[in-house]
């Protein structure tokens, strides 16, 4: 079963790669381990257009990118949740075999294989 539409707190473009993050203690992380094919959606502009970005989630090894993510301004709550003392781990991933689409409600406007 492919799970859809999970909220993500973190997105960053780093070295020409788009990275996302989820808590390794959360159900969505477990689901992505079982079935790594995911779809990420979001609104564009004033909400009349949206994008779909889908492919295979590949989690990064080590914690360098996780630490970099948590060091970014604007994430003070996440810095409190993901600490060595809490035992919570922030897992960063990117998509491979990916496709991005710019869409209107009933049609695809542009598609890119990434």
Buried (B, 14 or more C-beta within 10 A) or exposed (E): EEBEEBEEBBEBEEEEEBBBBBBBBEEBBEBBEEEBEBBBEEEEEEEEBBBBBBBBBEBBEEBEBBEEBBEEEEBEEBEEBBEEEEEBBBBBBBBEEBBBBBBEEEEEEEEEEE
